[in-house]
Amino acid sequence: MHKNKLFLLDAYALIYRSYYAFIRNPRVNSKGENTSAIFGFVNTLEEVLHKENPSHIAVAFDPDGPTFRHQEFEAYKAQREATPEDIRRSVPIIKQVIAAYNIPILEVPGYEADDVIGTIAKRVDKDRFDVYMMTPDKDYGQLAESHIFIYKPKYGSNDFDILDDKKVMEKYDLSSPTQMVDLLGLMGDTSDNIPGCPGVGEKTAIKLLKEFGTIENLLAQSHQLKGALQKKVEDNREQILFSKFLATIKTDVPIEVKEDDFARKEINRETMKALFETLEFRTFLNRMFNQTPAVVVSKGPVQGNLFDTVEVEEETEIETLPPVELSAGYTDIHTTPHQYTMIRSEEEMAGLCKKLTAQPSVCFDTETTGMDPLLSDLVGLSFAFKEGEAWYVPISADREEACRQAAIFKPFFENEAIDKIGQNLKYDILSLRNYDIHVKGKLFDTMIAHYLLNPEIRHGMDYMAETYLKYRTIHIEELIGPRGKNQKSMRDVDPKIVVDYAAEDADITLKLKNILEREIHDNKLEKLFYDIECPLIYVLADMEWTGVRLDLKALEELSTQYTAELQRIEKDITDMAGIEFNVNSPKQIGEILFDRLMIVDKPKKTKTGQYKTSEEELEKIRSKHPIIEKILEQRGLKKLLGTYIDAFPLLINPRTGKIHTSFNQTVAATGRLSSTNPNLQNIPIRDERGKEMRKVFIPDEGCLFVSSDYSQIELRIMAHLSGDKNMTEAFSKGQDIHAATAAKIYKIPLEEVTGDMRRKAKTANFGIIYGITPFGLSERLTISRTEAKELIDGYFETFPQVKQYMDESISQARERGFVETILGRKRYLADINSRNAIVRGYAERNAINAPIQGSAADIIKMAMIRIFTRLQKEKLQSKMILQVHDELNFNVFPEELEKVKAIVTEEMENACQLSIPLKTDIGVGENWLAAH
């Protein structure tokens, strides 16, 4: 007989899991609301509905107020942190979403969700139903039967484990699922504050249950125990029984169970859509409501050029998606008054250029054949300077004709008096440079403006059009198909259709500019935007265009050398283990280290029961066995080969023979630049092999490689912001700051500081900027927590104003909800007043660190602009080619070396006036390693 599937979801367990999955990168909508818990819960629910297709479903919530367990034991769950405010705000919305799914919500005063789930699971007709209790909590194991399963989300995955009674017994080494309450009664449960028996862990508890079966039998025969264990059990008899009571899930909750009430029903589409619109869940809207806009051809007149009107036939048929259903308040831009004009002849292009050059500011956009501006061809140009009006210029596929057409607009693009507006202007500037057009003039980039206002969320034009303008925009994929190997060009689409898509981009960007401009002003971000971020676009575009040369022979030699070394290290690892195994398997590594070699007594495990073998965990036990050193070496070398050495040749531009990394201004919330293809920020520099990587970066033929980096800029900024006298004095005297710190902490003369003392002081110096704890410092330095605490206490005693600055930063953040860099870059900290210590602690560390790291980012950006301007002004051929963290790299002509060194040092050290001087270290060589 076919059984129905009844799914019972433990709401809060899943909500918490969803929220913490996004804790480092929370989902925040345009209204600044954290929607992580809601998004994660909906995602989990959707996964279950589609993957398992349950016939019946319900969601159980814990009630407000105390349960019977709290009444019996006041400390029950008392140790738990307060519910994060974002979860508290999310729960009513999650309940609205569940109601829109037409799924019953179960909540019984005085009883927890697991009691309600347990009652229903045991009461439903087992001949009609298989019951799946969806929860990550292990205490549900006591309820398992042949028809009652735990449906347990896997940690860090979208997958699930399904446990019946047999699997529960196997997993926890029990003879019956009901023994789970005895197990919890003995070992306790820290998450629920169930005390258990002091000194009895999981292994001892399982051993006792194998012998005695239940807690009651154990207590009745405790005289059979020996020594300390007998005393522990007998002294805590009442506590053990009470712990079992607390761990027992009730199956007799006063709730009427009507099985048919749980039957799946049609969702309330209108309510659901409105909720997802408000929450800005575009993924779910697209998936559930096909809410990706169709390609719409404007009916009626479409301007064909500056002078004539071309009619589009009403019967024109286009292969497209079904028409989009727009929710209340949303508009298809094509239904709003607009005039989009297509330019065809070169004469009309010249007429448009004349119009453009008469404007003080113009929004423009490029359409290209691909994603890489250095390898793509122009397909078209669009322009707008008045809302609701835009022009589109198709560009020929013939290179010679395309260059001639693009050149018509050169007087506009190269006119410094005209402000240029766009979305992601760096891309457009590089695209046009392929046609010998050098964009000039003051820039306004809507993507960067939005990033400064909302650094934590996404900055795509579609997203902004939706949130600011309530517009649904056309997606390029709908015109040309998905981007990829067989991607069509926009040239394959009728220009009458393209005009709507392309001109729309310019029109919407102009509308967004007019809104964002006011917000930049209102938030006092004008200096940061107009003096730093927008001028930097030209600098980054030039760096990307110039690119970096690689020594391919050296790269090939490194690849051969390191591949051989990798094989040797992997053989060393298997020899040390005494058995052949997959060195690249974290699971097998764990089994070798902790089951076979038993290098520590109590190895840490993940929530899935697998041994933890991450780099961070292995670093903590590096000294325990020489095999760990080898494993860490193998991982570092494998990453070096896969991510860089073997990947670099694939990234070389066939036109230039160089790599052209892409610098990103709108990714890191701190203000730091990131880079992709390749990611140069992550090239390892601590070990010798990582340093060797720098050898392959070489200057152009006949040139020199120059590298200049700031000396301890973050500590100098800390000294400036805190005004600490001792730290300021050390920098002012030009002392080695780490040695000076060690001398003050250990209260010894500077000359008596040992290398080990300096190392510890250096770790404290940088760690404290990132809010390091005694535990964290002890782990990093492999010292006791007592020594780590003494080191931190000594640090704050030495630099009392640093501690004062940190406390004031947190206090100001609590009042204002954000912190600022020296130049006014804001970092919003929504969780700074959270009652949940974990969430609040994360925000507090950002409150301390963001002004320091962000100020360092702002300063090096200012230096880049100043250096770029000087190199241009003094008509030097040498180029800035790379920025990595606090370091700038240059391709320098030998005859310009001394002049470039002077410019770089002068501009970097004077980029910002601090209370202590900024210092740089500059080097010259035949490659990056030699120069660094």
N, C-alpha and C positions, 0 to 999 in steps of 0.2 A: 504493500500500500504506500502510495506517495505521500510523504509528510509535508506539512506546511513548515515554513521557516519563520520563527518569531525572533526578532532581534530586539534586545533590551539594552539601551545605551545608558551608561553611567555618565551623566552630563558633566559634572564638575571635574571628574578625572580626565575626561577628554578635553575640556576647556583649558584646564591648567597645562596639559601636555601641549596643546596648540599654541598657547601664549608663550611658553618658554622656548618652544622651537624657533620662535622669531626674536628672541630676546636681544640678540646682537644686531639684528637688522630688522627692526619692527616695521610692520606695514602701517603707514600713516597716510591718511587721505588729505585732500586739499584743505579741509577745515581743521587740520592738525589733530584729528582723532586717531588714536591707535586702534586699528581694526584687526590686529593679529589674531586674537582669540576667536573672533567671529569668522574670519577667513579660514583659519585652520579647522574650526569645528565644521563649517559648511563643506570644506574640502574632504574631511574625513567622512561626513555623512554621504556626500555624493559618491565617494569611493565605494562605500558599502552598498548603497542602493544599486549602483551599476555593476559592481563585481559579484555581489551575492544575490541580488534581486529578491530580497525577503518578501514573503507574502504578507507578513504581519510585523509591525514595528511600534515601539514606544520609547520615550526618553524619560528617565527618572532624575529628578533633582533633589538635593538635600534641601530641607525646609529652612526658612528663616527661624532663628531662635534655637534653644537647646533641644537635644534629643534625650531619650531615656538614658543613654549612656552618660551624658553630661550631668544629669540629675543624680546618677549613682556615683559618678566619679568626676569631681569638679575639674580635675587636671586633664581630662580626656581631650586630646588634641590641643591642649593649652600652649604647647611649645611651638605650634605652627605660626609662621609669620602671618601678619594680617593679609587679607586678600588684596592683591594689587588693585589700585583704583581703576586701572584700565579693564580688568576682569569684571569688577563690580559694575562698571558702566556698560560692559558688553552683555552681561547676562540677560537683562530685559530685551535687548535687541535679538539675542540668540533665541529667546522664547518666541519672539515675533516671527523669526525665520522658521522655527519648528512648526508654529501654527500655520504659516503659509504653505508648508509642506503637507498640511493636514495630518500631522503625526501627533498622537496623544502625548500630553505632558503629564507625568505622574509625580505627585508631591504630597506626602502625608505628614502633618504636623507631629513632631516627636520621634520620627523615624528617618534614618538615613536612606539615601538612594539604594545602597546595597541591600538593605532590609526589604525595601519595596520590590526590588528586582528578584531577590531570593524567594519572596512569597509568591510572586507570579510564576517564576520558573518552576516551583514545586507544585503549584496548583493546576496549571494548565494540563489538558489531556495529553499524556505522553504518547498515546497512540496516534494523535492528530498532529503533534508539534515536535520539532527539534528546536530547542531554545538556545540562542547564542547570546551570552552576556558580554557585551562589548565594554572592556575596561582594561587598563594596564595594571590593576591592583591584584596582587597575588592572593589576598584573603578570600577571593571568590572561589578558590580551589576547593573549599569545603562543600560547595554546592554541586560540584560536577557529578554527573551520572552518564549513563550510556546515551541519553538523549538531551543532556544539558551540558553545553560547552562554554568554555571561556574563549572569547574571540579577542585576542590580545594584540594590540598594535606593537610592532617591532620597534625598538628604539632607533631613532635616526633613519627611519624608512617608512615607505607607504605600505609595506607588506604587513601581514598578520600571522600570528601563530594561533592555531585552533587546538585547544586542549580538552579532551574528554576525561572521564574518571581515570582511565588507564594511564594517560599521559601525565596527569597531575601526580599520580602515585610514582610514576617513573622519574619525573622531574625533581620531586622533593624527597624521593626515597621513602615513601610512606606505604603502609599496607592497606590504607583506606583513605579516600578524600576527606572524610570527616576528621581525620587526624590533623588536618591543617590547623584547626582551632587549638589542639593540644600543642602543636609545634609553636604557634604564635604565643600561646599562654606561657610556654617555657622560655622561649628566646626573646619574647617581647616584640614590639614593633615601634621603632623610633618615630616613624611618620605619623602614627596615631597616638603617640605617648603612652602606649601600653607597656607597663613596666617589666613584666615577665619575672624571671628568677635571676637576680644579680649573679654575674659570673657564668651564666649558661648561654652559650652561643648556639648557632644552628647545628654544628656537628654534634655537640654534646646532647642537644635536645633530640636529634634523630636517633642517637644511640640509646637514649633512655626510652624512647617510644618503641624501638625495636624490642626492648626487653620487657616493658611494662604495658604497652598498648595505649593507655590513656593516662591523663594526669591523675584521675581519681585512683587508678590502680597503683600508680607511682607513689602517691601520698600514703596509700594504705600499706605499702610495703617498703617505705623509705628506710626501714631498719636494715634492708639488704645492701644499701649503699655504703660506701666507705669514705672515711676521712673528710676532707673539706667539702666534697660534693654533697655528702649526707647533711652536713651542717647548713649549707646554702639552701637546700631543698626544705629541710624541716624548719629553719628560721623564717622562711618566706612562704609557708603553707597557704596562708590567707591571700597573700598577694598573687600567688600562682593561680589559685582558683578564680580570683577576681579578674585576672588578666584573661583567663579563658572565657569568662562571661563577656568581657568587653570585645573579644575577638570573634564571638559567635554571631553570625548573621542571622537575624530573626526570619522565620518563615511563616509567621502568623500575624503579620501586620493587618490591622483592620481596614482592608480595602476590598471593594467588590471587584472581582475579576470576571469581566465579560470578554471572552476571547475574540468575538467578532468586532469589538470596539478597536482592536489593534490592526484590523485589516488595512492594507495599503489603499490609499485613496488618491484621486487626482490632486495635483498641487493647485493652489490658488495663484494662477499665473499673474494676474494683475497686481496682487499684493506683493508677490515675490519680486516682480520686476521693479516695482516702486522701491522696495527695500534695497535691492542690489544697486539701483541707480543712486540712491542716497549714500550708500556705503562705497560707491565707486568701484564695484566689483565687475570690471569689464570682462574678465576671463569667464565668469559664470554667466554674464549676460550673453556673451558671444556663444557659449556652449549650449545654454538652455533655451535661448530665445532667438538664436541666429541673428543676434543684434550686431552684425557687421554690415555697414551700409552698402546698398547696391550702387552700381554705377548708374548715375542718372544723367540723361541727356536733357539739357534745358529745352523745353518746348517753346516755340515762338522764336523771336529774333535772337541770334547770337552774332555779335559783331565780328565780321570777318577781317576788317582792317580799320584803319583810322577814318576811312571815308565812306565805305559801303556797308550795307547790311546783308548778311547771308541768311537765308531761311533754312532751318533744319527740318527735314520732313518728319511729320508726326509718326509715320510708320517705321522709322528707323529701328531695326532690331539689333540688340546687343546681347551677347551671351553674358549673363550676369547672375548674381544671387537673387533670391526672392526679395521683393521690396522690404525694406526695414520697417519694423513697427517702432515708432518713436514714443517714448514715455512722455507724460505731461511735463511741459516746461522745456523739452528738447526740440531743436529745430534742425531740419536739413537745410544747410546753407543755401541750397539752390532754390528754396522756396522763399528766401528773403530777397528784397530788391537788390539787384546787382547788375553790373554791366561788365562782362568779361570779353575782351577783344583779342582776336588772333591777328598777328602781323605776318604777311606773306612775302612781299617783295622787299628788295634791298632799299628801294626808295621809301617804302613805308617804315622800314627800320630806322632810316636816317631821320624821318619825321618824328618817330617816337623818341629817339635819342635827344633830339632838340627839345622835346617836351621835358624829358628827364633832367637835362642839364639846367633847366630853368627853375628846378625845385630846390628848396633848402635841404630836404631829406627824402630818400626814396627807399622803399623796401624791395629787395630783389631775392630771387631764388634760382638755383640751377637745377635742371633735370639732366641726369647722366645715365650712362649705360651700365653702371655698376656701383659697388659700395666703396671701392678704393679710388679716391679722387686722382691719384697719380697714374692710375692705369685705366681710367674711364674716359669716354668721349662725351662731349656735350650733346644733348638731345634737344634742349630748349632752354630759354631764359624767360622768367616771368618778373613783372614789375608792378608795384602799386605805390601810390602816394596819397590816395584819398580812399577812405573806407567805402566798400561797395563797388569800386572800380579797379580793374586790373588788366594787364596785357600779357599775352603769351606769344613768344617768338620761337617757332620751330627752327632748329639748326640742322643743316644738311649732314647726311652721313658721309658725304665726300669731304675729305680732310681739307683740301685746298679751298673749297667753297665755304666750309665751316669756319676756317680761319678768317676768311674775308668777311663773313657775316658777323662774327664775334668782334672783329676789329672796328666795325661800325659803332659799337657801344663803348669803345675805348675812351672817348672824351668824357663820357659819364663816369665810368668806373675809376678813372685815374684823376678825377677832379677832387682835389683835397677839400674844397669848400662845401661839398655835398655830403651830408651825413648818410651813412649806409646802414640799413636796418635788415636784419635777417635772423633765421633760426639756425644755429650751428654754422656760423659764418666762416669758420676756419675751413670747412669742407668746400664752400663756394669759392673762397679765395684761392684755394689750391686747384680747384677745377679750372678756374679761369686762367691760372698761371700756365697751364698746358697750352694756352692760346696766346701767350705773351701779353697777357693783361695783368697789370699790377694794381690791385684795388687799393685806393687811398681814401683818406677822409676819416672822420670820427665814426666809430662803430656803435651800434646798439644791437646786442645779441639777446634775443628773447630767452633762449635756453639758459644763458648765464645769469640773466636778471632773475629768472625763476629760481635758479640754484641758490643765489644769494638770499632770496626771500624764504626758500623752503629747502635747505640743504639735504634733508633726510629723504625726500620723495623724488619720484621720477619727473623728468623735465621734457618729455616728448611733446611735439606740437599737438598731436591728437588728444593727449591727456589734458593739456592746457586749454585747448578749444572746448573740450567737454566741460571742464570745471569752471572756466572763466566766462565762456560765451554760450554754454549750453548748446554747442554745435556738434553734430555728428559729421565727421569728415570722411572723404573717400580715401581708401587705402590703395597704395600703388599696386599691391598684390592683386587687387581686383581688376586692374587694367592689364597687367602683364604676367600674372601668375606668380607663384612663390619664388622668392629669390633663390638662386642655386645654379647648378650646373647647366640646366637646359632653359635658363631664364630667357624670356623674350625681352626685347627692348621696347621702350615706349614708342619707338618709331613704328612698331608693328600694330599700333592702335591708331584708329582714325583721328587725325588732328582735331576734328570737331569735338571729339570726346575728350581728348587730352587737354584742350583749352580749359575745360571746367576744372579738371583735377589740378593742373599746374597753376593756373591763375588764382585758384582758390587758396593755394598755399601762401602766395604773396599777400592776398587780401586778409586772410586770417592772421598771419604774422603781424601785419600792420595794426589790426585791431588789438592784438595781444600787447603790442608795444605801447599803445596808448594807455592801456590799463597798468601794465607793469612799470611804466615810467613814473606814474603817480605813486605806486607802492614803494618803489626805490627811494623816492623823495620822502615819503611819510615815515619810512623806517631808517632814515638817515644813513643810507648806504651809497650815496652818490659818489663820494671820494673813492671808495673801494671799487665801485662799478666802473666809473668813467676814467679814473686815473690808474687803476691796476688791471682789473680783469679784462676790460675791452681792449686796451692797448696791447695786452699780452697775446691776444689772438694773432696779431701780425707777427710777433716774435716766434710763437709756436709754429705758425704756418711756414715761416722761413726755415726753422730748424728741421721740420718734417720734409720740406722740399729739398734741402741740402743733403740730408741723410748721412749715414756713417759707413765708411768702408770697412770691410772685414778681410783679414788675412786668411783666405780659404785654405792655403797649404797648411798653415798652423792649426786651423780648425780640424782639418782632416787628420793631422798627426795626433792632435789631442783625442779625437774620436777613437783612433786605433789604440792609442796608449791607455785610455781610460776604460775601453771595452775589455782589454786584456786584464787590467787591474781589477775590474768588476768580477770577472770570472775567477780570478785568484782569490779575491776576498770571499766570494760565495763558497769556494772550496774550503777555505779556512773555517768558515762558519759550520759547514756540515762535518768537517773533521773534528772540531771542538764539541759538536753535539753528539758525535759518535754514531750518526745515522743520517741517511739521505732523506731530505725533505724539501718542500718548496719554500725557499728563503723569502719569497715575495708574498707569502700568505701570513697575514697577522695572526690568524687562528693557529696555524702550525707553529709560528714563532712562540706564541704564548704557551702552547703545550710543551715545546722543547724547554723553554726557560723555567716554567713553574711546575710541570708534571715530571719531566725527565731529569732536569738538572737541579730542580728545587732550590733556586738561588735565593728566594725569600720565603719566610714562613707564611705570611698572609698576603698573597698577591691580590691586587685590585681587579675587580671584574666590571664589565659593562652591565647595563640593565638586561642584556640578553644572555648573560651568563658567560660570555667570552672573556678571556683575560685581556686586560688593557695593555697594549704594546705600542701606544703612540710614541712619537719621538719625545714628547714632554715627559711621559711616564718612565721611559727607558733612561732618560737623562738623570732622573732621581736615583736610579739604582746602578748607574754606570760603573761604580767602583766594586760592585758585588761579584762580577765575573768578567774575564776578558772577552767573552763572546759578545757581550752587549756593545762594547766599543766597536767591534767588527760589524755588528748589525747596523749601528748608527752610521758607520762609515759606508756600508753598502747602500743604505737608503739615500744618503747625501750624493753619492756618486751616480746612482741610477737616475736621480732627479736631474742632476747636472747634465747627464747625457741626453735624457729624453726631452727635457724642457728647453735646453739651450743648444748644446753642441750639435746634436743631430737635427735639431729643428731650424737652426739659423740658415743653413743653405736654402731651405724651402721658402724663406721669407725675403730672399734677395730679389729686388726689382729688376726684371729683365731689361728695362730701358736704361737703368742707371748703373746696375751692378752693385748697388748698395742696399742696406736695409734702411727703411724709413719708418721708425716707430711712430705710433700715433699717441700724442699727448692729450690726456683728458682733463679738462678743467672742472667738470661737473659731476665727479664720481665721489671723491672723498669728502665727507661732511666737515672735516677739519680745515679744508682749504688747500691741502697738499695736492700736487699734480700726481696723476697716475699715468701709466703708459701701457699700451697693448701692441701686440704684433711687432716686436716682442715686448714682454714686460721686463723692462730693464731695472725697475725698482727692486726686483726680487733676486737679482743675481747675487749668489752667496759671496761674501767677501771675508768671512772670518777664517776659513781654512785655506790652506795653500792651493788646493785644486780650484776653489772658487776664484782665488786671486789670479790663477793662471788663465782663467777665462778672459780676463781683461787684456791679455796679450793679443787676442785676435782682433780687438778694435784698434784700427790703425788710421792715421791721417791720410789725406789725399796725396798722390804722388808729389814728391818734392816739398811736402809740408811737415809740420811738427804737431804732435798731440800735446795740448796744454790742459791741465786739470787744476781747478781751484775750488777748495771747499771751505765752508765756515768752520772755525774751530769752536767746538762746544757751544753752538749757538743757543740751544735750548736752556742750558744752565745759565748762560749770560742773560737770557730773557727772564729766567726765574729770579736772578739777582736784581734785574731792573724792576720787575713787577713787585717783588717783595721788599726791595730796599734794604735787604739784610746787610748789615755793616761788615760782618766777617767775610761773607761771600764776595761782596763788592771789593773789599780790601785785597783779597787773594787775586781777583782778576786784575785789579788796578796795578798790583805789583808785578803782574806777569808771571805769577807762580803757577806751577802745575796744580790745577784745581783739585784733582783727585788726591795727590800727595798732601796738599794743604788741608783738605777735608780730613784725611786720615790723621794728620798731626794734631788737629784740634780735637777730633773724637777721642783719640787714644792719649791725648795730653802729653805729647812728646815733641821734641824739636823736629823740624822738617827733615833734617839730614838723617834722623834715626828711623824714618818710615821705611818699612820693608815692602817688598813687592807684593806679598800676600795682603798686607794692610791696605796698600793702595788699591789692589783688586777689589777688596771688600768695600772700600769707600766709594770706588767708581760705580759698583753695582748699586750701592745705596743712593748715590747722587742721581743716577738715571731712574732707578726704581721708584724713588719717592715722588718724582714728577708724575709717574703713572699710578700713584696711590698704592704702592706695594705694602703688603701686610707683613708682620713678623713671620707668619707661616710661609708666605711667598718668598721672602728673602732667605729663610732657612733652606727652602727647597732649592733656590737658585745657587746658593753658596755652599750647599751641603754642610751646614752648621746647625747647631741645636736652635730650637725656637727661643730659648733663653738668651743665647748669644745674639740672635737676630734682633730680639726685642731690645737688648742692651745697645746694639748698634744703632737702631732707629732712635731710641731715647737719647743716645749720645749725639746723634745727628741733629735732633731738634734742640738739644741743649746748646750745641755749637752754632746753629743757625735758627735762633728763636723767631726771627721775623718771617722765615720761610713757613714755619708752622702757622704763624698768624695769618700770612697770605692765604694759605690753604683753607683755614677756617673761614676767613672772610669771603673767599671765592664761593664756598658752599653756601654761606649765609646769604650772599647777594643773589646767588642763583635761586635760592628758595623764595626770595622776595620777588624777583623779576621773571623767573622762568627761563632765563637764558644767561649765558656768559659772553664776553666779547674779547676779541684780540685787541692789540694796541691800536690797530687801524679800523676797529669797529665791526669786524666780521662777527656775526652772531652764531652761536651754537645753542639751539633750543633744547631744553632738558625737561621733557614732559613728566618724567618720573622723579624729579628731585624732591618732591614732598610726599612720595609714596610711603605708606605705612609698612610696606613689605621691604624688609632690610636688604634682600638680595637685589631687588629692582632699584631701590634707592641708592645702594652702594655703587652700582654701576654708573648711575647718573652723577653721584658725588665725585667719582674718579674722573669723569669727563669734565666736571666743573673745574677741577684743578688743572687737568692736562690740556683741554681744548684751547684756552687762551695762550698757552705756551707753544703748543705745536702749531696752532693756527697763526700765531704771530711770526713764527719761523717761516711758515709757508708764504705769508704776505711779504716778508722782507726779501726772500730770495726772488720772488716775482718782481718786486720793485727793482732789484739789482739787474735782473734779466732785461727789463725794459730799458734801463739806463745804459747798460752795456750795448744792447742792440742799437739804440739811438746814436751812441757815440761812434760805433763802428761804421754806421751809415754816413753820419755827418762828416767824419774824417776820411770818408771814401776808402776804407780799408777793405781788402779782399778776404781777410780772415773771417771765419764764421763760428758762431756758437752752434754746437751740434747736439749736445745732450744735457739734460738735467736729471740728476738722480739724487733724491733726498736733499742734502745741503751742499751738493756739489754741482759745478758747471764745467762742461768740457768744450774744447775749442779745436778747430782745424786752423792752424796758423801758418802763414807764409813766413819763412825764416827772416826775411828782411823787415817784417812787421812785429817780430817777437817782443822786443823790449817795449814797444808802444802798446801792444795788446796787453802785456803783463801789467803795465802801469794802469791802463784803463780798467782792466778787470779788478785789480786790487782796490783802486780808488773808488769805483762804483759799488763794489760789494761792501766795502767797509763803511761807506757813507750812505748806504741805501736807507738807513733809518738811524736817527740819533737816539741812542740809549744812554742811560746814566753811566754805563761802562762801555769801553770801545768794542766794536765788532772786529774780529780778527780773521784773516784768511790764510790758508796755506796753499801755495801755488807750486806746481811742478811741471816739468817739460820732459818729453821723451819721444821715442819712436813708436810707442803704443800707449794705451790707457794705463796699463800696469806700471810701465816705466815712469809715466807722468804723475801717477797718484802718490 
